[in-house]
Amino acid sequence: MSVGYKQCVIPQVHLDELVKPRTSKQSRIFSFRHINQKSVDFVVCNTAGMHPVVAIELDGSSHSKDNTIARDAEVERILEQVRIPLLRFKNDEKVSIEELQKKIEDASSLYKDHPKVDVL
């Protein structure tokens, strides 16, 4: 799916595709285990280089369970640390294409002047 001529949307992206672990072998193993099997519903990437612009989560009823709340908070923390903004929408929320594009544009400008980091 395209959200503009400079962006594309990739569904079901695992965090280990977005986050590069620290350099020591022990840290890499710990980091990988920590992010293993965590994913986001969508990632918007720029088409020049496929760099992530924003991550998107669709929250259904399961997102109100204690274990999912903790998982969501950790995913948000990790994405914030690597400077990838996260947008959350309720599954039943109706959002127009124009509104979605605006939210993506606003979110992607959050870290515009900050270099991305690639460690946990």
C-alpha positions in Angstrom: 0.0 0.0 0.0 1.2 3.5 -0.8 0.5 6.5 1.5 2.2 8.9 -0.9 4.6 8.7 -3.7 7.5 8.8 -1.2 6.3 6.2 1.2 5.0 2.6 1.4 3.4 0.5 4.1 4.7 -2.9 5.2 2.5 -5.1 7.4 3.5 -7.2 10.4 7.1 -6.1 11.0 9.1 -7.7 13.7 11.1 -5.4 15.9 14.3 -7.3 15.1 13.9 -5.9 11.6 13.8 -2.3 13.0 16.3 -2.5 15.8 19.9 -3.5 15.6 21.4 -4.9 18.8 24.5 -3.6 20.5 27.9 -4.8 19.3 29.0 -7.2 22.0 27.9 -10.8 21.5 26.3 -11.0 24.9 24.4 -7.8 24.4 23.2 -9.0 20.9 21.9 -12.2 22.4 20.1 -10.4 25.2 18.7 -7.8 22.9 17.5 -10.3 20.4 15.8 -12.4 23.1 14.1 -9.3 24.4 12.6 -8.2 21.1 12.1 -11.7 19.7 8.5 -12.2 18.7 7.5 -8.6 19.2 6.1 -6.9 16.2 4.0 -3.9 15.1 1.0 -4.1 12.7 2.4 -1.7 10.1 5.6 0.3 9.3 5.5 3.2 7.0 8.9 3.5 5.2 10.3 6.0 2.8 10.8 4.5 -0.6 14.3 6.0 -0.9 16.2 3.5 1.2 13.2 1.9 2.9 13.9 3.7 6.2 11.1 3.5 8.8 9.1 6.7 9.1 6.5 5.6 11.6 5.1 2.4 13.1 1.3 1.8 13.4 -0.5 -0.4 15.9 -4.2 -1.4 15.7 -5.5 -2.0 19.1 -8.3 -4.6 19.5 -9.9 -5.9 22.7 -6.8 -7.9 23.6 -4.8 -4.7 24.1 -6.6 -4.2 27.4 -5.2 -7.3 29.0 -2.4 -6.9 31.6 0.2 -8.9 29.6 -0.6 -7.0 26.4 -0.5 -3.7 28.2 3.0 -4.4 29.4 4.1 -5.7 26.0 2.6 -2.5 24.3 4.5 -0.3 26.8 7.8 -2.1 26.1 7.3 -1.8 22.3 6.6 1.9 22.7 9.8 2.3 24.8 11.9 0.4 22.3 10.6 2.4 19.3 11.0 5.7 21.2 14.6 4.8 22.0 15.4 4.1 18.3 13.4 7.2 17.3 10.6 5.6 15.4 7.2 7.3 16.2 4.3 5.0 17.0 0.7 5.7 16.1 -2.0 3.7 17.8 -5.6 3.3 16.5 -8.5 1.4 17.9 -9.7 -1.4 15.6 -13.1 0.1 15.3 -11.8 3.7 14.8 -12.8 5.2 11.5 -10.0 7.3 10.0 -10.1 9.0 6.6 -7.1 8.6 4.2 -6.4 12.3 4.6 -6.5 12.2 8.4 -4.2 9.1 8.4 -1.7 10.9 6.0 -1.8 13.9 8.3 -1.1 11.8 11.4 1.8 10.0 9.7 3.2 13.4 8.5 2.9 14.9 12.0 4.4 11.8 13.7 7.3 11.5 11.3 8.4 15.0 12.0 8.9 14.2 15.7 12.4 12.9 15.3 13.2 14.8 12.1 16.1 16.7 13.6 17.4 13.8 15.8 19.6 11.1 14.4 18.2 7.6 14.6 20.0 5.2 16.9 20.1 1.5 16.4 20.6 -0.1 19.8 18.3 -1.2 22.6 
